[in-house]
Amino acid sequence: MDIQQRILELRSLLDRYAYEYYVLDHPSVPDSEYDQAYLELVKLEDEYPEYRDPNSITQRVGGVVLDAFEKVTHKQQMLSLSNAFSLEDLKAFDERVRNAVGKVSYVVELKMDGLAISLHYRNGRFIQAVTRGDGLVGEDVTNNVRTIGSIPMHIDYEGDLEVRGEVFMPKKSFEELNKKRVENGEEEFANPRNAAAGSIRQLDSSIAAQRKLDAYLYYFEDAYTRGVKTHEEALQTMSNLHLKVNPKRKLCNTIQEVWDFIQEMSEKRSSLPYEIDGMVIKVNDLSAWETLGTTVKAPRYAIAYKFPAEEVVTELLDIVVTVGRTGRITPNAVLTPVRVAGTTVSAAQLHNEDMIKEKDIRIHDAVVVRKAGDIIPEVVRPIIERRDGTQAVFQFPKTCPICGSTLVRFQDEAAHYCINQDCPARVVESIIHFACRDAMNIDTLGDKKVELFHQKGLLSSIEDIYRLKDHKDDIIQMEGFKDKSYQKLIDAIENSKQHPLEDLIYGLGIRQVGKKAAKILAKHFLTMEALMNASLEDLVGIKDIGEITAQSIMAFFKEPKNILLIDQLKVFGLCMETEKEEIQESMFTGKTVVLTGTLQHMTRNEAKAILESLGANVSGSVSKKTDYVIYGEAAGSKLTKAQSLGVATMDEEAFLQEVNVE
């Protein structure tokens, strides 16, 4: 018997069995026959190691352990999609497409809620898998993708081929994984998407293999240049190559047909074996893709329809309050756990006492819950008709639940505050805020570590962060710490000293001073000392700094404790000044500008930065004082309001021409 030939025969046979099982969901042989062939292959590969192959089906169990993932630059950028939220948005997309290319049909696919991936094959052999990353550069996750049963290691194709799709975790796998994590005393994953992303980025591929991931492919790179005429044909070509393609799709000739299919799948969404967060609409004719082209961020031949926020009913078991870094008291709803938009929700913010009263929310109410923007859980309303007499009106506390200090409600504010600066909850929250991404970005000093270091007596104030380097012996003895992780923490703390003045001002946690106000203050005063010595008149004279914010800033810098904090941070070498920014004169200088809609050539933040460099004040709302509204695709109420008020409007193309951006 030719051993090498037998090994190749077994691999080919087992690849076919895997395709039938994982892709077709229709195995042609019983498990016993599959197991017999599999064990024979394992035995031969063990006896003849010279014939081992990383693409053999026996290697799907993983076992490769890496120190880190290598960065890979995509040959062609992996673009994101523009979003639509209504039939009107889809009609506007359809009109733009038809104006450009004439008669058109669309392929409508399910938008999988997973992790975008690029797969590379050479002469039929799987050679590499790369995550989307930032669209330009991703990470090499080849070893982990090899463990996914539905992704073939061999296809019938000559030459180089790249296909793209989504790695996801089926609902059943997600439930099994979280059950095991609970049994092991580990924290549950929030949703299948996070679980899939966390699994595919495991440095140990054997862990990824245990997670039972799956994948659907939806993009055939360079299909048109390879003679493929339509997107539907490209999907069918991939399917013929035994690449797994989602069969739940529809070819539509009108946008109304598209909308009807969206409504149909929206109703079936909860019964699907995987999570979806919308639908993707693509022009079918690939030659039209060439005509329509892309923007910097997204293709013009496709759009993603996002489902509206899902609403569910559950019981509000209790209302508990928490203390924030400024002393703000926030009431939170404790809910009977319920699945909402792909995650289990057991709590939601209720914001303040007035909101609870206005909505008439009571303990033990049946309540409607949703996720604002599919992210933040919120209680929409109580179902009053379900009340049975067991409901109780919530009595807002008069003292801090942590330190017992009397709570204060300031004039013209809805929130209550604990004004004890030494309240342990305030101390911990202020340190967490200082280290957060938007402030000093000490990414290795997260919430749990701050709480741990506070409990151990190592962090009693913000300045103690910069003394942690003196406690190496204490830290490396703690669970989860070694020399390497300790040094990573200290390096991140040292790097934070280079952050600009505006980040430091924001990180101090001055009440009423958010990111925008911190940036305005840094630009205006240029040094921390000048800000500390500013009068009330100086502060209220600055555009966008109102009297309440000014009074809060004055109060903060009157506290001896805060002055001492600034002095200590100065000694530790943090940045206390910034250079004066040169403003380039333009039509936007001194004007109030509002951005709305989806911009195609840049993000809103990038457009905002350009406008601010030209001396504009970028606002989030439209009023009579607004000078310009710059709008992108799917612009909504802000554009309508601007037009009704007679505010000047400008589309993205006109804006780009004005600021000389190509």
C-alpha positions as CSV (number, residue, x, y, z in Angstrom):
1,M,0.0,0.0,0.0
2,D,1.2,3.5,-0.9
3,I,1.1,5.2,2.5
4,Q,1.2,8.7,1.2
5,Q,-1.6,8.0,-1.3
6,R,-3.8,6.4,1.4
7,I,-3.3,9.5,3.7
8,L,-4.3,11.8,0.8
9,E,-7.4,9.6,0.1
10,L,-8.4,9.7,3.7
11,R,-8.0,13.5,3.9
12,S,-10.1,14.0,0.8
13,L,-12.8,11.6,2.1
14,L,-12.9,13.3,5.5
15,D,-13.0,16.7,3.9
16,R,-16.1,15.6,2.0
17,Y,-17.7,14.2,5.1
18,A,-17.0,17.5,7.0
19,Y,-18.6,19.5,4.1
20,E,-21.7,17.4,4.3
21,Y,-21.9,17.7,8.0
22,Y,-20.9,21.3,8.7
23,V,-22.1,23.0,5.4
24,L,-24.9,20.9,4.0
25,D,-26.1,19.7,7.4
26,H,-26.8,16.3,5.7
27,P,-24.1,13.7,6.5
28,S,-24.0,10.8,4.1
29,V,-22.4,8.3,6.5
30,P,-23.0,7.4,10.1
31,D,-20.7,8.7,12.8
32,S,-19.1,5.3,13.2
33,E,-17.8,5.3,9.6
34,Y,-16.5,8.8,10.0
35,D,-14.7,7.9,13.2
36,Q,-13.1,4.8,11.7
37,A,-11.6,6.8,8.8
38,Y,-10.5,9.6,11.2
39,L,-8.8,7.2,13.5
40,E,-7.0,5.5,10.6
41,L,-5.7,8.9,9.4
42,V,-4.5,9.8,12.9
43,K,-2.7,6.5,13.2
44,L,-1.0,6.9,9.8
45,E,0.0,10.5,10.5
46,D,1.5,9.5,13.8
47,E,3.4,6.6,12.3
48,Y,4.6,8.7,9.3
49,P,5.2,12.2,10.6
50,E,6.9,13.2,7.3
51,Y,3.4,13.3,5.7
52,R,1.8,15.6,8.4
53,D,0.0,18.6,7.1
54,P,-1.3,21.6,9.1
55,N,-4.4,21.6,6.8
56,S,-5.3,18.0,7.7
57,I,-8.7,17.6,9.3
58,T,-6.9,16.0,12.3
59,Q,-5.4,19.4,13.1
60,R,-8.8,21.1,13.7
61,V,-8.4,20.4,17.4
62,G,-5.8,23.1,17.5
63,G,-2.8,23.1,19.9
64,V,-0.6,25.9,18.4
65,V,0.3,28.5,21.0
66,L,1.5,31.9,19.9
67,D,3.1,34.8,21.8
68,A,1.3,37.4,19.7
69,F,-0.6,37.8,16.4
70,E,1.3,39.1,13.4
71,K,0.0,42.2,11.6
72,V,-1.0,41.7,8.0
73,T,-1.7,44.5,5.5
74,H,-4.8,43.7,3.3
75,K,-4.1,43.7,-0.5
76,Q,-7.4,45.5,-0.9
77,Q,-9.0,47.4,2.0
78,M,-11.8,45.7,3.9
79,L,-14.5,48.4,3.7
80,S,-17.3,49.0,6.2
81,L,-20.9,49.7,5.1
82,S,-23.0,52.8,5.2
83,N,-26.2,52.3,7.3
84,A,-29.9,52.7,6.6
85,F,-32.5,52.8,9.3
86,S,-35.8,53.2,7.4
87,L,-37.5,52.5,4.1
88,E,-36.9,56.2,3.2
89,D,-33.1,55.7,3.7
90,L,-33.3,52.6,1.3
91,K,-35.3,54.6,-1.3
92,A,-32.6,57.3,-1.2
93,F,-29.9,54.7,-1.7
94,D,-31.9,53.1,-4.6
95,E,-32.4,56.5,-6.2
96,R,-28.7,57.3,-6.1
97,V,-27.8,53.9,-7.6
98,R,-30.4,54.1,-10.4
99,N,-29.3,57.6,-11.2
100,A,-25.8,56.3,-11.7
101,V,-26.3,53.0,-13.5
102,G,-30.0,52.8,-14.6
103,K,-32.0,49.6,-14.2
104,V,-30.8,47.5,-11.2
105,S,-31.5,44.4,-9.1
106,Y,-30.3,43.7,-5.6
107,V,-29.1,40.7,-3.6
108,V,-30.3,41.0,0.0
109,E,-28.4,39.0,2.6
110,L,-28.5,38.6,6.4
111,K,-26.0,40.7,8.3
112,M,-24.3,38.3,10.6
113,D,-23.3,39.6,14.0
114,G,-19.8,38.3,14.2
115,L,-16.2,39.0,13.2
116,A,-15.2,39.9,9.6
117,I,-12.5,37.7,8.2
118,S,-10.4,37.3,5.0
119,L,-9.5,33.8,3.8
120,H,-6.6,33.1,1.4
121,Y,-6.2,30.0,-0.8
122,R,-3.3,29.1,-3.1
123,N,-3.8,26.3,-5.7
124,G,-6.7,25.0,-3.6
125,R,-4.9,25.0,-0.2
126,F,-5.9,27.2,2.6
127,I,-2.9,29.3,3.5
128,Q,-4.0,32.3,5.7
129,A,-6.8,33.9,7.6
130,V,-6.7,37.6,8.6
131,T,-9.1,39.7,10.7
132,R,-10.6,42.9,9.3
133,G,-8.7,45.0,11.9
134,D,-9.0,48.7,10.9
135,G,-9.8,47.7,7.3
136,L,-6.2,48.3,6.2
137,V,-4.2,46.1,8.6
138,G,-5.6,43.0,10.3
139,E,-4.2,40.1,12.4
140,D,-3.1,36.7,11.2
141,V,-5.4,34.2,12.9
142,T,-4.7,31.3,10.6
143,N,-4.2,28.7,13.3
144,N,-7.5,29.5,15.0
145,V,-9.5,29.5,11.7
146,R,-8.1,26.1,10.9
147,T,-10.2,24.8,13.8
148,I,-13.5,25.9,12.3
149,G,-15.2,22.8,10.8
150,S,-17.2,24.7,8.1
151,I,-14.1,26.3,6.6
152,P,-12.5,24.0,4.0
153,M,-8.8,23.5,4.1
154,H,-8.8,22.4,0.4
155,I,-10.9,23.7,-2.5
156,D,-10.9,22.9,-6.2
157,Y,-9.3,26.1,-7.5
158,E,-6.1,26.9,-9.3
159,G,-4.1,30.0,-8.5
160,D,-4.6,32.6,-5.7
161,L,-8.1,33.2,-4.2
162,E,-9.3,35.6,-1.5
163,V,-12.8,35.3,0.0
164,R,-14.3,37.3,2.8
165,G,-17.0,36.6,5.3
166,E,-18.0,36.5,8.9
167,V,-16.9,34.2,11.7
168,F,-19.7,33.8,14.3
169,M,-20.8,31.7,17.2
170,P,-24.1,29.9,16.9
171,K,-26.6,30.5,19.7
172,K,-26.4,26.9,20.9
173,S,-22.5,27.1,21.1
174,F,-22.8,30.4,22.9
175,E,-25.2,29.0,25.5
176,E,-23.0,25.9,26.1
177,L,-19.9,28.1,26.4
178,N,-21.4,30.4,29.0
179,K,-22.8,27.4,30.9
180,K,-19.3,26.0,31.2
181,R,-17.8,29.4,32.2
182,V,-20.4,29.7,35.0
183,E,-19.5,26.2,36.2
184,N,-15.8,27.2,36.2
185,G,-16.5,30.4,38.1
186,E,-15.6,32.5,35.0
187,E,-17.4,35.6,33.8
188,E,-19.9,35.0,31.1
189,F,-19.5,36.5,27.6
190,A,-22.0,39.3,27.0
191,N,-23.1,38.1,23.5
192,P,-22.2,35.7,20.7
193,R,-20.3,38.4,18.8
194,N,-18.0,39.1,21.7
195,A,-17.6,35.4,22.3
196,A,-16.7,34.8,18.6
197,A,-14.2,37.7,18.6
198,G,-12.6,36.5,21.8
199,S,-12.3,33.0,20.5
200,I,-10.7,33.9,17.2
201,R,-8.2,36.0,19.0
202,Q,-7.0,33.2,21.4
203,L,-3.3,32.7,21.3
204,D,-3.9,29.0,22.1
205,S,-5.7,27.5,19.1
206,S,-6.9,24.5,21.2
207,I,-9.2,27.0,23.1
208,A,-10.6,28.3,19.8
209,A,-11.3,24.7,18.7
210,Q,-13.4,24.1,21.8
211,R,-15.7,27.1,21.1
212,K,-17.5,25.6,18.1
213,L,-17.4,28.6,15.8
214,D,-18.9,28.8,12.4
215,A,-18.6,31.0,9.3
216,Y,-20.5,32.3,6.3
217,L,-18.6,33.7,3.2
218,Y,-20.2,36.6,1.3
219,Y,-17.5,38.2,-0.9
220,F,-15.4,36.8,-3.8
221,E,-12.4,39.1,-4.2
222,D,-11.9,40.3,-7.9
223,A,-14.8,38.2,-9.1
224,Y,-15.6,40.5,-12.0
225,T,-12.0,40.3,-13.4
226,R,-12.3,36.5,-13.2
227,G,-15.3,36.4,-15.5
228,V,-18.1,36.5,-12.9
229,K,-20.9,38.8,-13.9
230,T,-23.1,39.1,-10.9
231,H,-22.9,39.0,-7.1
232,E,-25.4,36.1,-7.0
233,E,-23.2,34.2,-9.4
234,A,-20.2,35.0,-7.2
235,L,-22.0,33.5,-4.2
236,Q,-23.0,30.4,-6.2
237,T,-19.4,30.0,-7.4
238,M,-18.2,30.1,-3.8
239,S,-20.8,27.5,-2.8
240,N,-19.7,25.3,-5.7
241,L,-16.2,25.4,-4.2
242,H,-17.6,24.1,-0.9
243,L,-17.2,27.5,0.7
244,K,-20.1,28.0,3.1
245,V,-22.6,30.6,1.9
246,N,-25.8,31.6,3.7
247,P,-28.8,30.3,1.6
248,K,-31.1,32.8,3.3
249,R,-30.9,35.5,0.7
250,K,-33.1,36.9,-2.0
251,L,-32.6,38.5,-5.5
252,C,-34.9,41.6,-5.6
253,N,-35.8,43.8,-8.6
254,T,-37.3,46.7,-6.6
255,I,-36.6,48.4,-3.3
256,Q,-40.1,47.5,-2.2
257,E,-39.2,43.8,-2.7
258,V,-36.1,44.5,-0.6
259,W,-38.2,46.0,2.1
260,D,-40.7,43.1,2.1
261,F,-37.8,40.6,2.5
262,I,-36.4,42.7,5.4
263,Q,-39.7,42.6,7.2
264,E,-40.0,38.9,6.6
265,M,-36.6,38.1,8.1
266,S,-37.1,40.6,10.9
267,E,-40.1,38.5,12.1
268,K,-38.0,35.3,11.8
269,R,-34.9,36.8,13.5
270,S,-35.4,35.3,16.9
271,S,-35.9,31.8,15.5
272,L,-32.6,31.8,13.6
273,P,-29.8,29.6,15.1
274,Y,-27.4,32.7,15.0
275,E,-27.6,36.4,15.7
276,I,-28.1,38.9,13.0
277,D,-28.2,42.7,13.5
278,G,-29.6,43.7,10.1
279,M,-29.6,43.0,6.4
280,V,-27.1,43.9,3.6
281,I,-28.3,45.1,0.2
282,K,-25.9,44.8,-2.7
283,V,-26.2,45.7,-6.3
284,N,-26.2,42.4,-8.2
285,D,-24.5,43.5,-11.4
286,L,-20.7,43.5,-10.7
287,S,-20.0,45.9,-13.6
288,A,-22.2,48.4,-11.7
289,W,-19.9,48.0,-8.8
290,E,-17.1,49.3,-11.0
291,T,-19.2,52.3,-12.1
292,L,-20.5,53.2,-8.6
293,G,-17.1,52.7,-6.9
294,T,-16.4,53.4,-3.2
295,T,-15.7,56.2,-0.8
296,V,-12.7,56.1,1.5
297,K,-14.7,54.1,4.0
298,A,-17.6,52.3,2.3
299,P,-18.8,51.0,-1.1
300,R,-21.5,52.9,-3.0
301,Y,-23.0,49.7,-4.3
302,A,-24.0,48.3,-1.0
303,I,-25.8,49.4,2.2
304,A,-26.6,47.8,5.6
305,Y,-30.1,48.1,7.0
306,K,-30.0,48.1,10.8
307,F,-32.9,46.6,12.7
308,P,-34.7,48.9,15.1
309,A,-34.1,48.4,18.8
310,E,-35.7,45.2,20.0
311,E,-38.2,45.7,22.9
312,V,-38.9,42.9,25.5
313,V,-40.8,42.7,28.7
314,T,-39.3,41.6,32.1
315,E,-39.8,42.3,35.8
316,L,-38.1,45.1,37.6
317,L,-37.0,43.4,40.8
318,D,-35.4,46.3,42.7
319,I,-33.9,49.7,42.3
320,V,-30.4,50.3,43.7
321,V,-28.2,53.4,43.7
322,T,-24.5,53.8,42.8
323,V,-22.1,56.6,43.5
324,G,-20.1,58.1,40.6
325,R,-16.7,59.9,40.6
326,T,-18.4,63.3,41.0
327,G,-20.6,62.0,43.8
328,R,-23.6,61.7,41.5
329,I,-26.1,59.2,42.7
330,T,-27.5,57.0,39.9
331,P,-30.5,54.8,40.4
332,N,-30.3,51.5,38.6
333,A,-33.0,49.0,37.8
334,V,-32.4,45.4,38.8
335,L,-34.2,43.2,36.2
336,T,-35.1,39.6,35.8
337,P,-32.4,38.6,33.2
338,V,-33.8,38.8,29.7
339,R,-32.3,38.5,26.2
340,V,-32.3,41.8,24.3
341,A,-30.6,42.3,20.9
342,G,-28.3,39.4,21.4
343,T,-27.2,39.9,25.0
344,T,-28.6,39.0,28.4
345,V,-29.7,42.2,30.2
346,S,-30.1,42.2,34.0
347,A,-29.7,45.9,34.8
348,A,-30.5,49.4,33.3
349,Q,-29.8,52.9,34.4
350,L,-32.8,55.0,35.6
351,H,-30.8,58.3,35.5
352,N,-32.4,60.2,38.4
353,E,-35.4,60.5,40.8
354,D,-37.4,62.7,38.4
355,M,-37.3,60.1,35.6
356,I,-38.5,57.4,37.9
357,K,-41.4,59.6,39.0
358,E,-42.3,60.8,35.5
359,K,-42.4,57.3,34.1
360,D,-44.1,56.1,37.3
361,I,-41.7,53.1,37.5
362,R,-42.2,50.9,40.6
363,I,-40.5,48.0,42.1
364,H,-42.0,44.7,40.8
365,D,-43.5,46.4,37.8
366,A,-43.5,44.5,34.4
367,V,-41.4,46.9,32.3
368,V,-40.6,47.2,28.6
369,V,-36.8,47.1,28.1
370,R,-34.7,47.9,25.0
371,K,-31.2,48.8,24.1
372,A,-30.6,52.4,23.0
373,G,-28.6,52.1,19.8
374,D,-28.6,48.3,20.3
375,I,-26.0,49.0,23.1
376,I,-27.2,50.6,26.3
377,P,-30.1,48.9,28.1
378,E,-33.0,51.3,29.1
379,V,-36.4,50.9,30.7
380,V,-38.8,52.4,28.3
381,R,-42.0,52.2,30.4
382,P,-43.9,50.2,33.0
383,I,-46.9,48.1,31.9
384,I,-49.4,49.6,34.3
385,E,-52.3,47.3,33.4
386,R,-50.3,44.4,34.7
387,R,-50.0,45.8,38.3
388,D,-51.5,43.5,40.9
389,G,-51.0,45.5,44.1
390,T,-47.5,44.0,44.9
391,Q,-45.7,47.0,43.3
392,A,-44.0,49.5,45.6
393,V,-43.1,53.2,45.0
394,F,-39.3,53.7,45.2
395,Q,-38.2,56.1,48.0
396,F,-35.0,57.9,46.9
397,P,-32.4,57.7,49.6
398,K,-31.4,60.8,51.7
399,T,-27.9,59.6,52.5
400,C,-25.0,58.1,50.6
401,P,-25.2,54.3,50.5
402,I,-21.4,54.0,50.8
403,C,-20.3,56.7,53.4
404,G,-23.6,57.8,54.9
405,S,-23.2,61.5,54.1
406,T,-26.4,63.5,53.5
407,L,-27.2,63.8,49.8
408,V,-27.5,67.2,48.1
409,R,-29.5,68.2,45.1
410,F,-28.1,71.3,43.5
411,Q,-30.4,74.0,42.1
412,D,-31.5,73.4,38.5
413,E,-30.2,69.8,38.5
414,A,-32.1,66.6,38.5
415,A,-29.4,64.5,40.1
416,H,-28.5,64.0,43.8
417,Y,-24.8,64.1,45.0
418,C,-22.7,62.8,47.7
419,I,-20.4,65.8,48.4
420,N,-18.0,63.9,50.7
421,Q,-14.7,63.9,48.7
422,D,-13.3,61.1,50.8
423,C,-16.3,58.8,50.0
424,P,-14.6,55.5,49.0
425,A,-16.9,55.0,46.0
426,R,-16.0,58.5,44.7
427,V,-12.3,57.8,45.2
428,V,-12.4,54.6,43.2
429,E,-14.6,56.0,40.4
430,S,-12.3,59.1,40.1
431,I,-9.2,56.9,39.6
432,I,-11.1,54.7,37.1
433,H,-12.1,57.9,35.2
434,F,-8.6,59.3,35.2
435,A,-7.2,56.1,33.7
436,C,-9.9,55.6,31.1
437,R,-9.4,55.7,27.4
438,D,-10.8,59.2,26.9
439,A,-8.7,60.6,29.6
440,M,-5.1,59.3,30.3
441,N,-5.7,56.0,28.5
442,I,-3.8,53.8,31.0
443,D,-5.2,50.7,29.3
444,T,-3.7,48.2,31.7
445,L,-5.4,49.9,34.7
446,G,-9.0,48.8,34.3
447,D,-11.9,49.0,36.8
448,K,-11.1,45.6,38.5
449,K,-7.4,46.5,39.0
450,V,-8.3,49.9,40.5
451,E,-10.7,48.3,42.9
452,L,-8.1,45.7,43.8
453,F,-5.3,48.2,44.4
454,H,-7.7,50.4,46.4
455,Q,-8.6,47.4,48.6
456,K,-4.9,46.6,49.1
457,G,-4.2,50.2,50.1
458,L,-2.1,51.0,47.1
459,L,-4.5,53.5,45.5
460,S,-6.2,56.1,47.7
461,S,-6.0,59.0,45.3
462,I,-5.2,59.8,41.6
463,E,-1.6,60.7,42.3
464,D,-1.1,57.2,43.8
465,I,-1.2,55.9,40.3
466,Y,2.3,57.3,39.7
467,R,3.6,55.7,42.9
468,L,2.6,52.2,41.9
469,K,6.2,51.6,40.6
470,D,7.3,51.7,44.2
471,H,5.1,48.7,45.1
472,K,6.5,46.0,42.7
473,D,6.9,43.4,45.4
474,D,3.3,43.8,46.6
475,I,1.8,43.8,43.1
476,I,3.6,40.8,41.6
477,Q,2.4,38.7,44.6
478,M,-1.2,39.4,43.6
479,E,-3.2,36.9,41.5
480,G,-2.8,37.5,37.7
481,F,0.4,39.5,38.0
482,K,4.0,38.6,37.1
483,D,7.0,40.6,36.2
484,K,5.8,41.0,32.6
485,S,2.3,42.2,33.4
486,Y,3.7,44.5,36.2
487,Q,6.1,46.1,33.7
488,K,3.4,46.5,31.1
489,L,1.3,48.4,33.7
490,I,4.2,50.6,34.7
491,D,5.0,51.4,31.1
492,A,1.4,52.4,30.4
493,I,1.5,54.7,33.4
494,E,4.7,56.3,32.3
495,N,3.3,56.8,28.7
496,S,0.3,58.6,30.1
497,K,2.6,61.5,31.2
498,Q,2.8,62.5,27.5
499,H,-0.9,63.0,27.1
500,P,-1.9,66.5,26.2
501,L,-3.3,69.1,28.7
502,E,-6.9,68.6,27.5
503,D,-6.8,64.9,28.5
504,L,-5.5,65.8,31.9
505,I,-8.2,68.4,32.5
506,Y,-10.8,65.8,31.5
507,G,-9.2,63.2,33.6
508,L,-9.5,65.3,36.8
509,G,-13.2,64.7,36.7
510,I,-14.4,68.3,37.3
511,R,-18.1,68.3,37.4
512,Q,-19.7,69.6,34.2
513,V,-16.4,69.4,32.3
514,G,-16.6,66.8,29.5
515,K,-14.2,66.1,26.7
516,K,-15.4,69.0,24.6
517,A,-15.2,71.5,27.5
518,A,-11.7,70.2,28.5
519,K,-10.5,70.8,24.9
520,I,-11.9,74.3,24.9
521,L,-10.3,75.1,28.2
522,A,-6.9,73.8,27.2
523,K,-7.0,75.8,23.9
524,H,-8.1,79.0,25.7
525,F,-5.8,79.0,28.7
526,L,-2.8,77.0,27.3
527,T,-1.5,76.1,30.8
528,M,-2.9,74.4,33.9
529,E,-1.7,77.3,36.0
530,A,-3.7,79.9,33.9
531,L,-6.8,77.7,34.2
532,M,-6.4,77.4,38.0
533,N,-6.1,81.2,38.4
534,A,-9.0,82.0,36.0
535,S,-11.8,84.2,37.4
536,L,-15.5,83.5,37.0
537,E,-15.7,86.3,34.4
538,D,-12.7,84.8,32.5
539,L,-14.5,81.4,32.3
540,V,-18.1,82.6,31.4
541,G,-16.5,84.7,28.6
542,I,-15.5,81.6,26.8
543,K,-17.9,80.4,24.1
544,D,-19.6,77.1,25.2
545,I,-18.6,77.5,28.8
546,G,-21.8,78.4,30.7
547,E,-22.1,79.8,34.2
548,I,-22.9,76.5,35.9
549,T,-19.7,74.9,34.3
550,A,-17.7,78.0,35.3
551,Q,-18.9,77.8,38.9
552,S,-18.0,74.1,39.0
553,I,-14.5,74.8,37.7
554,M,-14.0,77.6,40.3
555,A,-15.2,75.3,43.1
556,F,-12.9,72.5,42.0
557,F,-9.7,74.7,42.1
558,K,-10.7,76.3,45.4
559,E,-10.3,72.9,47.2
560,P,-6.8,72.6,48.8
561,K,-6.9,68.9,48.1
562,N,-7.3,69.5,44.4
563,I,-4.5,72.1,44.3
564,L,-2.2,69.6,46.0
565,L,-3.2,66.9,43.4
566,I,-2.2,69.2,40.6
567,D,1.2,70.0,42.3
568,Q,1.9,66.3,42.8
569,L,1.1,65.5,39.1
570,K,3.4,68.3,38.0
571,V,6.2,66.8,40.1
572,F,5.5,63.4,38.5
573,G,6.1,65.0,35.1
574,L,2.6,65.2,33.6
575,C,1.9,67.7,30.7
576,M,0.7,71.0,32.2
577,E,0.7,73.1,29.1
578,T,-0.1,73.1,25.4
579,E,1.0,75.2,22.4
580,K,-1.3,77.8,20.9
581,E,-3.1,76.4,17.9
582,E,-2.9,78.4,14.7
583,I,-6.3,79.0,13.2
584,Q,-6.5,79.0,9.4
585,E,-9.0,81.6,8.3
586,S,-11.9,80.3,6.3
587,M,-15.6,80.7,5.7
588,F,-16.1,78.6,8.9
589,T,-14.0,80.8,11.2
590,G,-16.1,81.9,14.1
591,K,-19.2,80.1,12.8
592,T,-21.3,77.4,14.5
593,V,-21.5,74.3,12.4
594,V,-23.5,71.1,12.8
595,L,-22.6,67.7,11.2
596,T,-25.4,65.2,10.4
597,G,-25.9,62.1,8.4
598,T,-23.3,59.5,7.3
599,L,-20.2,61.0,5.7
600,Q,-18.5,58.9,3.0
601,H,-15.0,60.3,2.8
602,M,-14.2,60.6,6.5
603,T,-15.6,60.1,10.0
604,R,-17.6,62.7,11.8
605,N,-14.6,63.2,14.2
606,E,-12.3,63.8,11.3
607,A,-14.6,66.4,9.8
608,K,-15.0,68.0,13.2
609,A,-11.2,68.2,13.6
610,I,-10.9,69.9,10.2
611,L,-13.6,72.4,11.1
612,E,-12.1,73.2,14.5
613,S,-8.7,73.8,12.8
614,L,-10.5,76.3,10.7
615,G,-11.9,78.1,13.7
616,A,-15.4,76.7,13.7
617,N,-17.5,75.8,16.7
618,V,-18.9,72.4,16.1
619,S,-22.3,71.9,17.8
620,G,-24.4,68.8,18.2
621,S,-27.8,70.5,17.7
622,V,-29.4,72.9,15.2
623,S,-30.9,76.2,16.4
624,K,-31.4,79.7,15.0
625,K,-27.7,80.4,16.0
626,T,-26.4,77.7,13.7
627,D,-24.5,79.1,10.7
628,Y,-24.1,75.9,8.6
629,V,-25.3,72.3,8.6
630,I,-23.0,69.9,6.7
631,Y,-24.8,66.7,5.8
632,G,-24.0,63.3,4.5
633,E,-26.2,60.3,3.5
634,A,-29.3,59.4,5.5
635,A,-29.4,62.9,7.1
636,G,-32.5,63.2,9.2
637,S,-34.3,65.6,11.5
638,K,-31.3,68.0,11.9
639,L,-31.2,68.7,8.2
640,T,-35.0,69.1,8.1
641,K,-34.9,71.5,11.0
642,A,-32.1,73.5,9.4
643,Q,-34.1,73.9,6.2
644,S,-37.2,75.0,8.2
645,L,-35.1,77.6,10.1
646,G,-33.4,78.9,6.9
647,V,-30.0,77.8,8.1
648,A,-27.4,77.4,5.3
649,T,-26.8,73.7,4.3
650,M,-23.9,72.1,2.5
651,D,-23.5,68.5,1.3
652,E,-20.3,66.5,1.8
653,E,-18.9,67.1,-1.7
654,A,-19.3,70.9,-1.3
655,F,-17.6,70.7,2.1
656,L,-14.7,68.7,0.8
657,Q,-14.2,71.2,-2.1
658,E,-14.3,74.1,0.4
659,V,-11.6,72.7,2.6
660,N,-9.6,71.3,-0.3
661,V,-9.9,67.6,0.8
662,E,-10.0,65.0,-2.0
